[in-house]
């Protein structure tokens, strides 16, 4: 898989088990870019670029030390196309 797919699928899996509900059906994962890079076997710089692209496309929102998204299946959908 490409970095984007690995990242989205890993986030979706984590979201199923550890996401924190932030209200109004939003979820957050308290992870740093370094944590994500280590998880998927990529560099922090590549993860940063990928996350910024996903934020511009509206897939997720970047926050300080966390990622926010509407629902975990949204991440899976983005990974598959």
Secondary structure, 3 states (H helix, E strand, C coil): CCHHHHHHHHHHHHHHHHCEEEECCEEEECCCHHHHHHHHCCCHHHHHHHHHHHHHCCCCEEECCEEEECCHHHHHHHHHC
